[in-house]
Amino acid sequence: MKTQKSPAESPQPPSADDLAFEAELRARHPKRKTIRRFNLPSVVLDARAVYLAEMANRDTLRAAEMADVLMTDIERKSGQLTLEAERRESVRLAIVGVVDPDGTRRHVDQSKPFLEIDDWSSKAWSCLYMFHHDLNGIPAEEVKKAVASARTVGAVARVETPAADER
């Protein structure tokens, strides 16, 4: 017996407007290796979808600089809150496009912080963190496979012999 998939499970092909917007994103961000669209669940009312770009190593430093400018005194005094502020800015920096609830597509200017998302719901932020990790993280299984397949090259066992004068 076949079960019918819900609309969330069966993605629809992109519309012509989506494809045109995505072409604009690629043109605006030629140095970004990957840009991926993430559709937000229907319970998130802040946006329909976000476009996130894969982060480069230099973006981590830029996110830390943005966090330093935007974080509160309380965040500065706590190591954990400082890390969370840097993580928040990393997510903010990765967003290159937004599809609003009404379907309007917008580019996000990377030269200034996308402060609008500070007013988004915690549900939206939970999704953003997961999307960011999905795009920029490495699955634990892949790391385990890489470690398991590692091999040591050029290791030499040395046996120390007692010096002649110690005999």
C-alpha positions in Angstrom: 0.0 0.0 0.0 1.5 3.4 -1.0 1.3 6.3 1.4 0.8 9.7 0.0 3.5 12.2 0.9 2.6 15.5 2.5 3.6 18.7 0.7 6.5 19.2 3.1 7.9 15.8 2.3 7.6 16.0 -1.5 9.4 19.2 -2.7 8.0 20.9 -5.7 10.2 21.9 -8.6 11.5 25.4 -8.4 9.4 28.1 -10.1 10.8 30.3 -12.8 10.9 33.2 -10.3 12.9 31.0 -7.9 15.3 30.0 -10.6 15.8 33.7 -11.6 16.3 34.8 -8.0 18.8 31.9 -7.5 20.7 33.0 -10.6 20.9 36.5 -9.2 22.2 35.1 -5.9 25.0 33.2 -7.7 25.9 36.3 -9.7 26.0 38.5 -6.5 28.1 35.9 -4.5 30.5 34.3 -7.0 33.1 33.4 -4.4 30.6 31.3 -2.3 31.0 27.7 -3.2 27.6 26.6 -2.2 24.3 28.5 -1.7 21.4 26.3 -0.5 17.7 27.1 -0.1 16.1 25.9 3.1 12.3 26.0 3.3 11.1 26.8 6.8 8.3 24.7 8.4 4.8 26.1 8.2 4.8 26.8 12.0 7.5 29.5 11.4 5.8 32.6 10.3 8.8 34.9 9.9 9.8 33.7 6.4 9.0 30.9 3.9 12.6 30.1 3.1 16.1 31.3 3.5 19.2 31.0 1.3 22.4 30.3 3.2 25.9 30.4 1.8 28.6 28.0 2.8 31.1 29.8 5.1 34.7 30.3 4.3 37.3 30.3 7.0 37.7 34.1 6.8 34.0 34.4 7.5 34.5 33.0 11.0 36.8 35.9 11.8 34.3 38.4 10.3 31.5 36.8 12.4 33.6 37.2 15.5 34.2 40.9 14.7 30.4 41.4 14.1 29.7 39.7 17.4 32.2 42.0 19.2 30.4 45.1 17.8 26.8 43.8 18.5 27.1 41.9 21.7 25.9 43.2 25.0 28.0 43.7 28.2 26.4 40.5 29.7 27.5 38.5 26.6 31.1 39.9 26.9 31.4 38.8 30.5 30.4 35.2 29.8 32.5 32.9 27.7 29.4 30.8 26.8 27.3 33.8 25.8 30.2 35.2 23.8 30.4 31.9 21.8 26.6 32.0 21.3 26.9 35.6 20.0 29.6 34.5 17.5 27.5 31.6 16.4 24.5 33.9 15.9 26.6 36.3 13.8 27.9 33.3 11.8 24.3 32.4 10.9 23.5 36.0 10.2 26.5 36.3 7.8 25.5 33.1 6.0 22.1 34.4 5.0 22.2 35.7 1.5 18.5 35.7 0.6 15.1 35.5 2.2 11.6 34.5 0.9 9.1 36.5 2.9 5.8 35.0 4.1 4.1 36.8 1.2 6.5 35.2 -1.3 8.6 38.3 -1.9 12.2 37.3 -2.6 14.9 39.6 -1.1 18.7 39.8 -1.3 20.5 40.3 2.0 23.2 42.9 1.8 26.4 41.3 3.2 28.0 44.6 3.9 25.8 45.3 7.0 24.3 43.0 9.6 20.9 41.5 8.8 19.4 42.9 12.1 15.8 42.1 11.1 16.3 38.4 12.1 16.8 39.5 15.8 13.0 39.9 15.9 12.3 36.4 14.4 10.8 33.7 16.6 12.9 31.1 18.5 11.4 28.5 16.2 13.0 30.3 13.2 16.3 30.6 15.0 16.2 26.9 15.9 15.8 26.1 12.2 18.5 28.6 11.2 21.0 27.0 13.5 20.2 23.5 12.1 20.4 24.7 8.5 23.7 26.5 9.1 25.1 23.3 10.7 23.8 21.2 7.9 25.5 23.4 5.3 28.8 24.0 7.2 29.2 21.1 9.5 30.4 17.5 9.0 28.2 14.6 10.0 29.6 12.7 12.9 29.5 9.4 10.9 31.7 11.0 8.3 34.2 12.1 10.9 34.2 8.6 12.4 34.9 7.1 9.0 37.7 9.5 8.3 39.3 8.7 11.6 38.9 5.0 11.2 40.5 5.1 7.7 43.5 7.2 8.9 46.9 5.6 8.8 50.2 6.6 10.2 52.9 7.3 7.7 56.6 7.4 8.5 56.5 6.6 12.2 59.7 5.1 13.4 60.1 3.3 16.7 63.2 4.3 18.6 64.7 2.2 21.2 66.9 4.1 23.6 70.1 2.4 24.6 71.8 3.2 27.8 74.8 5.4 27.4 78.2 3.8 27.7 79.1 5.6 30.9 75.9 4.5 32.6 76.9 0.8 32.4 
